[in-house]
């Protein structure tokens, strides 16, 4: 397969993904896709959720802010409100930052300064370390570079 074609194929949603029970951190991409039926990741995200009813979704306020802003901009305000109502009903737990979270987000951001800055990704990495969670849902190909303090990669359940 030509290099350009393999890069495109690597970004295409796959029907194959890892199953998981228990808490999983979720990035903004899957949440945006879930609330936008026209998004190419909508069906894979929905499929993963349906195949993993024992998974509990956890995210950060940074992610929720980004999801609301992008849904309102790309679709309409009602999509952002639907997301908030869905979270309020218990479909998503929003983790609260604690004392030291900002310091750790800054440390993570400086550690991965070679990547384009992404506060939401850093907030997910910080929450993963603090909550001792290693499983994430993300559609970002570059999310796989984040490591915990022991050097272990986070396990992206949508990209395997």
Buried (B, 14 or more C-beta within 10 A) or exposed (E): EEEEEEEEEEEEBEEEBBEBEEBBBBBBBBBBBBBBEEBEBBEBBBBBBEEBEEBBBBBBEBBBBBBBEBBBEBBEEEBBEBBBEBBEEEBBEBBEBEEEBEEBBEBBBEBBEEBEEBBBBBBBBBBBBBEEBBBBBBBBEEBBEBBBEEEEEBBBBBBE
